[in-house]
Amino acid sequence: MDFIIQFRQMMAEQKFFEVQKLIEVQLSLPNTSTRRDLLQLYEEALIGQQKTLPVQFLLELCELETHAGNFDRVHELLENIPSEVSQKYFHTIQKLKIQTAEHKGQMNELYQLVTTFLLRQFEKQIPNVPFWLEGIIEKYFKFDFALRLQKLGLALLLNDVKTGEELVRSLILSCVEKSSPKGTSQKLQSIAEVLRAGQQKAQLEVYQNFCLISSQGISEKGEYKKLVEMIIYFDDFKFQALLLNLLYQLGLLEEVQNYATVVRSNPEYDFVYFDKYFAHLKPYFVPPKKVEPKSGPQFESPDLKLDEKYRSELFSALPESEENEEHNYAHLFKHQEFSFDQLSDLAVSFLQSEMPKVSLIAVNEALKKVQSDRDFLKASYLKLTCLLQLKDYRAAMDVCLMALDKATSRDDILSFMYGQAELYIRLNERKQAKIILSKIISIDSKYRLAKERLEKLNEI
């Protein structure tokens, strides 16, 4: 460190050129312990001669300042790089800017820098997303539609059909599960446009056809063949549900009826999924409750002859009400052992049969057998559905509060917060509903119908 003190003394004497030459000798040596100090002095010596720090040394100094946590200094250094030079060292400079924006908490700036990096990769036909950038996207913008769409484009450049399929599936599902219906058509159209650019599409063409027909409808007879291809290819439950909804939107009601039986037989079939995202399709899975016509009382002339002892059939003739069934099933649950999954399936079945009281008994039994937070949240959602049907809004609110204590994923938190908002609306507590909806929009502005619900409440 003695030479550092010596260099500083020479700088005080304005011996800039001599200091420059001496530092250049030191920088050529492998010693790294004082390299940051040397580069800082080197920059000062050059400025004293009205010169600029060579870009390779400037970028090295930026990296050293980054490690030291001096991000304001990094920003200042990067601002001095000419635009023509910045294009040559684009990746290094962009990484430094992204690290600076992250540590300074500048989320809008960070998003723009990540977007610029991905667009540059696509423009230059470089099908690679660096590991460090993947970490940034996963941490801050995991569910961002535009960024994942850009990653899909890069996967197509690599002809990586497997990764492309994973990305396109998550993008399509996000249009249903993580946003409001508003803008869905435009999103599906944009997915189709990116898929069109791919050279080796293979099964990705099925998803492309799904997006095009979903956003534009049927324009020619040949596209019915594409629907058949989707029916053959989609074997997982969620995409079968999406396809069923598409057939419904196209007005192919007979095909919807037939395909619903296929969906119902899928081992992954989940009625709650339809209840949550495709409520209009529930009638295809729940038979309508038979309402027997009420006939007027018919009186017969009584036979007053007591030839035999009178025996009343009144109680045996009465049909069992849900209250009677509730008692019977409560007895069944009490004396027979069921697993958590069996009780959950029973609860869903009772909901489908429009027996919310009995379903609630099954859910309460399931809650006694939860072994994880995931199980607890699943049972809580079922219990929330039961209580909503029973119009026990205060009890339903308690369920939401307990579920939010255990919810960790973004989807679960938003789902139960949305349930809270709906309950406050039904309880005519509009102020609380507005607060919850505002929080939801601050997390995800396109989540379900939160924005539309808040606008309607503000109009009241």
C-alpha positions in Angstrom: 0.0 0.0 0.0 3.0 2.3 0.3 3.0 2.9 -3.5 -0.7 4.0 -3.3 0.3 6.7 -0.7 3.2 7.6 -3.0 0.9 7.9 -6.0 -1.5 10.1 -4.1 1.3 12.5 -3.1 2.4 12.7 -6.7 -1.2 13.4 -7.7 -1.2 16.3 -5.2 1.8 17.6 -7.0 -0.1 17.3 -10.3 2.3 14.8 -11.7 -0.5 13.1 -13.6 1.5 11.7 -16.5 4.1 10.1 -14.2 1.3 8.6 -12.1 -0.4 7.2 -15.2 2.7 5.4 -16.3 3.5 4.0 -12.9 -0.1 2.7 -12.4 -0.1 1.1 -15.9 2.9 -0.9 -14.7 1.1 -1.9 -11.5 -2.0 -2.9 -13.4 0.0 -5.3 -15.6 1.0 -7.2 -12.5 -1.2 -10.0 -11.1 -1.7 -8.3 -7.7 -5.5 -7.7 -7.2 -5.7 -6.6 -3.6 -5.2 -2.9 -4.4 -6.6 -3.0 -8.0 -9.8 -1.0 -7.2 -7.6 1.8 -5.6 -5.3 1.7 -8.5 -8.1 2.1 -11.1 -9.6 5.0 -9.1 -6.2 6.8 -9.1 -5.7 5.9 -12.8 -9.0 7.5 -13.6 -8.1 10.7 -11.7 -4.7 10.8 -13.4 -6.3 10.6 -16.8 -8.9 13.2 -16.0 -6.1 15.5 -14.9 -4.8 15.2 -18.4 -8.3 15.6 -19.9 -8.3 12.0 -21.0 -10.9 9.2 -20.4 -10.5 5.9 -18.8 -10.2 3.1 -21.4 -13.5 1.2 -21.6 -12.0 -2.2 -20.5 -10.6 -0.6 -17.3 -13.9 1.4 -16.8 -16.0 -1.8 -16.9 -13.5 -3.5 -14.6 -13.8 -0.6 -12.1 -17.6 -0.8 -12.4 -17.5 -4.5 -11.5 -15.3 -3.8 -8.5 -17.5 -1.0 -7.3 -20.5 -3.3 -7.7 -18.9 -5.9 -5.4 -18.2 -3.0 -3.0 -21.9 -2.0 -3.1 -21.2 1.5 -4.5 -24.0 1.5 -7.0 -24.3 5.3 -7.3 -20.7 5.3 -8.5 -21.4 2.5 -10.9 -24.3 4.5 -12.4 -22.0 7.5 -12.7 -19.3 5.5 -14.5 -21.7 3.9 -16.9 -23.2 7.3 -17.9 -19.8 8.3 -19.3 -19.7 5.4 -21.8 -20.4 6.6 -25.4 -23.4 4.9 -27.2 -21.2 3.3 -29.9 -19.0 1.7 -27.3 -22.0 0.6 -25.2 -23.3 -1.5 -28.1 -20.0 -3.3 -28.4 -20.0 -4.2 -24.7 -23.8 -4.5 -24.5 -24.0 -7.6 -22.4 -21.5 -6.5 -19.7 -22.9 -3.0 -19.5 -26.6 -4.2 -19.4 -25.7 -6.7 -16.6 -24.1 -3.9 -14.5 -27.1 -1.6 -15.1 -29.5 -4.4 -14.1 -27.5 -5.2 -10.9 -27.6 -1.4 -10.0 -31.3 -1.0 -10.6 -32.0 -4.2 -8.5 -30.0 -3.0 -5.5 -31.5 0.5 -5.7 -35.0 -0.9 -5.8 -35.8 0.7 -9.1 -38.4 -1.9 -10.3 -39.6 0.0 -13.4 -36.1 0.7 -14.5 -35.2 -3.0 -13.9 -38.1 -4.2 -15.9 -37.2 -2.0 -18.9 -33.5 -3.1 -18.7 -34.5 -6.8 -18.7 -36.9 -6.3 -21.6 -34.2 -4.5 -23.6 -31.8 -7.4 -23.0 -34.3 -10.0 -24.2 -35.3 -8.0 -27.2 -31.6 -7.5 -28.2 -31.1 -11.3 -27.9 -34.0 -11.9 -30.2 -33.0 -9.2 -32.7 -29.4 -10.5 -32.9 -30.8 -14.1 -33.2 -28.9 -15.1 -30.0 -31.2 -17.8 -28.5 -29.8 -17.6 -25.0 -31.0 -16.3 -21.6 -28.1 -16.1 -19.2 -28.5 -17.9 -15.9 -28.1 -14.6 -13.9 -30.9 -13.0 -15.9 -33.2 -16.0 -15.4 -32.7 -15.5 -11.7 -33.8 -11.9 -11.9 -36.9 -12.8 -13.9 -37.8 -15.6 -11.6 -37.4 -13.4 -8.5 -39.2 -10.3 -9.7 -41.2 -10.9 -12.9 -42.1 -14.6 -12.7 -45.6 -14.2 -14.0 -45.0 -11.3 -16.4 -46.7 -12.2 -19.7 -44.5 -10.0 -22.0 -41.2 -11.4 -20.7 -42.3 -15.0 -20.9 -43.5 -14.3 -24.5 -40.0 -13.1 -25.3 -38.5 -16.2 -23.7 -40.8 -18.3 -25.9 -39.4 -16.5 -29.0 -35.9 -17.3 -27.9 -36.8 -21.0 -27.3 -38.2 -21.1 -30.9 -34.9 -19.8 -32.2 -33.2 -22.8 -30.6 -35.9 -25.1 -32.1 -36.3 -26.2 -28.5 -39.8 -27.7 -28.8 -39.9 -29.1 -25.3 -39.1 -25.8 -23.5 -41.3 -24.0 -26.0 -44.3 -26.2 -25.1 -43.8 -25.6 -21.4 -43.7 -21.9 -21.9 -46.7 -21.7 -24.3 -48.8 -23.9 -21.9 -48.0 -21.6 -19.0 -48.7 -18.5 -21.1 -52.1 -19.8 -22.2 -53.1 -20.9 -18.7 -52.1 -17.5 -17.3 -54.7 -15.9 -19.6 -57.3 -17.8 -17.7 -55.9 -18.3 -14.2 -54.0 -15.1 -13.5 -55.8 -12.3 -15.3 -59.3 -10.9 -16.0 -61.1 -11.9 -19.2 -60.4 -8.4 -20.6 -57.5 -8.5 -23.0 -57.4 -12.3 -23.2 -58.1 -12.4 -27.0 -55.2 -10.0 -27.7 -52.8 -12.1 -25.5 -53.8 -15.3 -27.3 -53.3 -13.6 -30.6 -49.8 -12.5 -29.6 -48.9 -16.0 -28.5 -50.1 -17.3 -31.9 -48.0 -14.6 -33.7 -44.8 -15.7 -31.9 -45.5 -19.4 -32.6 -45.9 -18.6 -36.3 -42.3 -17.4 -36.4 -41.0 -20.8 -35.3 -39.5 -23.1 -37.9 -39.8 -26.5 -36.3 -43.1 -26.3 -34.5 -44.2 -30.0 -34.3 -46.9 -30.1 -31.5 -46.6 -26.4 -31.0 -48.8 -26.0 -34.1 -51.7 -27.4 -32.0 -51.3 -24.6 -29.5 -51.0 -22.1 -32.3 -54.3 -23.2 -33.8 -55.9 -23.1 -30.3 -54.8 -19.5 -29.8 -55.9 -18.4 -33.3 -59.4 -20.0 -33.1 -59.8 -18.7 -29.5 -59.0 -15.1 -30.6 -60.5 -15.1 -34.1 -63.2 -17.8 -34.2 -63.8 -20.2 -37.0 -63.3 -18.6 -40.4 -63.3 -21.7 -42.7 -64.5 -25.3 -42.6 -61.0 -26.7 -42.5 -60.5 -25.3 -39.0 -63.0 -27.9 -37.6 -60.3 -30.4 -38.4 -57.9 -28.4 -36.2 -60.5 -28.7 -33.3 -60.4 -32.5 -33.7 -56.6 -32.5 -33.6 -56.9 -30.5 -30.2 -59.3 -33.1 -28.9 -56.9 -35.9 -29.8 -53.8 -34.1 -28.4 -55.0 -32.5 -25.2 -55.0 -35.2 -22.6 -54.4 -33.2 -19.4 -57.4 -31.9 -17.5 -56.7 -28.1 -17.6 -56.3 -27.9 -21.4 -59.4 -30.2 -21.8 -61.3 -27.6 -19.8 -59.9 -24.8 -22.0 -60.9 -26.7 -25.1 -64.4 -27.4 -23.7 -64.8 -23.7 -23.0 -63.7 -22.9 -26.6 -66.3 -25.3 -28.0 -68.9 -23.6 -25.9 -67.9 -20.2 -27.1 -68.1 -21.4 -30.7 -71.7 -22.5 -30.1 -71.0 -26.2 -30.6 -73.2 -27.3 -27.8 -73.8 -30.9 -28.8 -70.0 -31.4 -29.0 -69.7 -29.7 -25.6 -72.1 -32.2 -24.1 -70.2 -35.1 -25.6 -66.7 -33.8 -24.8 -67.8 -33.1 -21.2 -68.1 -36.8 -20.6 -64.5 -37.2 -21.7 -63.3 -34.4 -19.4 -65.3 -35.9 -16.5 -63.5 -39.3 -16.9 -60.1 -37.7 -16.7 -58.3 -38.9 -13.5 -57.3 -35.2 -12.8 -60.9 -33.9 -13.1 -61.5 -31.2 -10.6 -65.0 -29.7 -10.3 -63.5 -26.8 -8.2 -61.5 -25.7 -11.3 -64.7 -25.2 -13.2 -66.4 -23.5 -10.3 -63.5 -21.1 -10.1 -62.8 -20.3 -13.8 -65.6 -21.7 -15.9 -68.8 -21.4 -13.8 -70.9 -21.4 -17.0 -69.8 -24.9 -17.8 -70.9 -26.4 -14.4 -74.3 -27.5 -15.7 -72.5 -30.0 -18.0 -71.1 -31.8 -14.9 -73.9 -31.3 -12.4 -77.3 -32.8 -13.3 -80.0 -30.2 -12.8 -82.0 -30.7 -9.6 -85.3 -32.3 -10.4 -88.2 -30.1 -9.1 -91.3 -32.2 -8.9 -94.4 -30.2 -9.7 -96.5 -29.4 -6.7 -100.0 -30.8 -7.1 -103.0 -29.5 -5.2 -104.2 -31.6 -2.2 -106.5 -34.3 -3.2 -109.1 -35.4 -0.6 -110.7 -38.7 -0.6 -113.9 -39.6 1.3 -112.7 -41.1 4.5 -113.6 -44.6 5.3 -115.0 -44.4 8.8 -115.2 -48.2 9.3 -112.6 -49.4 11.7 -112.6 -53.0 10.6 -108.8 -53.2 11.3 -106.6 -51.4 13.7 -105.4 -48.0 12.2 -101.8 -47.9 11.2 -100.3 -44.5 10.2 -97.8 -44.5 7.2 -97.1 -40.8 7.6 -93.4 -40.9 8.6 -92.4 -43.7 6.3 -94.0 -41.9 3.4 -92.2 -38.6 3.9 -89.2 -38.1 1.5 -85.9 -37.6 3.2 -84.9 -33.9 3.3 -81.3 -32.7 3.3 -81.5 -32.4 7.0 -82.3 -36.1 7.3 -79.5 -36.9 4.8 -77.2 -34.6 6.8 -77.9 -36.7 9.9 -77.3 -39.9 8.0 -74.0 -38.8 6.5 -72.8 -37.3 9.8 -73.4 -40.7 11.3 -71.5 -42.3 8.4 -68.5 -39.9 8.7 -68.4 -40.6 12.5 -68.2 -44.3 12.3 -66.2 -44.9 9.1 -62.6 -43.9 8.4 -61.8 -41.8 5.3 -58.5 -40.3 4.1 -58.1 -36.5 3.5 -58.2 -37.1 -0.3 -61.4 -39.2 0.0 -63.1 -36.6 2.1 -62.1 -33.9 -0.3 -63.5 -35.9 -3.2 -66.7 -36.5 -1.3 -67.1 -32.8 -0.5 -66.8 -32.0 -4.2 -69.3 -34.7 -5.1 -71.8 -33.3 -2.5 -71.3 -29.8 -3.9 -72.0 -31.1 -7.4 -75.2 -32.7 -6.1 -76.2 -29.4 -4.5 -75.9 -30.6 -1.0 -73.7 -27.9 0.6 -74.6 -28.9 4.2 -73.4 -32.5 3.7 -70.4 -31.2 1.8 -69.6 -29.0 4.8 -69.6 -32.0 7.1 -67.1 -33.8 4.8 -64.9 -30.7 4.6 -64.8 -30.3 8.4 -63.8 -33.9 8.7 -61.1 -33.4 6.0 -59.7 -30.4 8.0 -59.0 -32.8 10.9 -56.8 -34.8 8.7 -54.7 -32.1 7.0 -50.9 -32.8 6.9 -49.7 -29.8 5.1 -50.5 -26.2 4.3 -51.4 -27.2 0.8 -54.1 -29.6 2.2 -55.4 -26.9 4.5 -55.8 -24.4 1.7 -57.5 -26.9 -0.5 -60.0 -27.8 2.2 -60.4 -24.1 3.1 -61.4 -23.3 -0.5 -64.0 -26.1 -0.4 -65.3 -24.8 2.9 -65.5 -21.3 1.5 -67.6 -22.6 -1.4 -70.0 -24.5 0.9 -70.5 -21.5 3.2 -71.1 -19.2 0.2 -73.8 -21.5 -1.0 -75.3 -21.6 2.5 -75.0 -17.8 2.7 -73.1 -18.0 6.0 -71.0 -15.0 5.0 -69.4 -14.3 8.4 -68.2 -17.9 8.8 -66.9 -17.7 5.2 -65.0 -14.6 6.1 -63.3 -16.4 9.0 -62.2 -19.1 6.6 -60.6 -16.5 4.3 -58.7 -15.0 7.2 -57.4 -18.3 8.5 -56.4 -19.4 4.9 -54.5 -16.1 4.3 -52.4 -16.8 7.4 -51.1 -20.0 5.7 -51.1 -18.9 2.1 -47.7 -18.3 0.7 -48.1 -18.4 -3.1 -49.3 -15.4 -5.0 -52.2 -17.3 -6.5 -53.5 -18.5 -3.2 -53.2 -15.1 -1.6 -55.1 -13.4 -4.5 -57.8 -16.1 -4.5 -58.7 -15.8 -0.8 -58.4 -12.0 -1.0 -60.8 -12.0 -3.9 -63.1 -14.2 -1.8 -62.9 -11.6 1.0 -63.9 -8.8 -1.4 -66.9 -10.8 -2.6 -68.0 -11.5 1.0 -67.8 -7.8 1.9 -69.9 -6.9 -1.1 -72.6 -9.4 -0.1 -72.4 -8.1 3.5 -73.0 -4.6 2.0 -69.7 -3.4 3.5 -68.5 -1.6 0.3 -65.7 0.4 2.0 -63.9 -2.8 3.1 -64.6 -4.4 -0.3 -62.9 -1.4 -2.0 -59.8 -1.7 0.2 -59.4 -5.4 -0.6 -60.0 -4.9 -4.3 -57.4 -2.1 -4.4 -54.8 -4.3 -2.8 -55.5 -7.1 -5.3 -55.1 -4.6 -8.2 -51.8 -3.3 -6.7 -50.5 -6.9 -6.8 -52.0 -7.9 -10.2 -54.0 -5.3 -12.1 -55.5 -7.9 -14.4 -56.6 -10.4 -11.7 -60.0 -11.8 -12.6 -62.6 -9.1 -12.4 -61.1 -7.1 -9.5 -60.7 -3.9 -11.5 -64.2 -4.1 -13.0 -65.7 -4.8 -9.5 -63.9 -1.8 -8.0 -65.1 0.5 -10.8 -68.7 -0.6 -10.2 -68.4 0.0 -6.5 -67.0 3.4 -7.1 -70.0 4.2 -9.2 -72.4 3.5 -6.4 
